[in-house]
Amino acid sequence: MRLFVDWQNDMVWQTMNERIRQLLSQAGVHYEVLPKDTVYEKFAELIVKECMRMCEVAQVGYLTHGLEKEASGAYSVKQYIEEYLGVNE
């Protein structure tokens, strides 16, 4: 996952990059001075992967209780995260 790389031609990534900048700012990190390859990239990637994993856990839980519609929703959220943020498991 590339957070601080030039994504000027991709509006989705510009939006995501801006959101990451907002979150870094809220955390008191000055993103303007970060090098392009930082521990923040890996940290963000791990958070996204954990979110995807939790979607899988929810999907299994829903299926276990016969809630197919909810399981499908959990799967859809995982797919959306993977597509939107460009992180593969």
Order of alpha helices (4+ residues) and beta strands (2+ residues): alpha-alpha-alpha
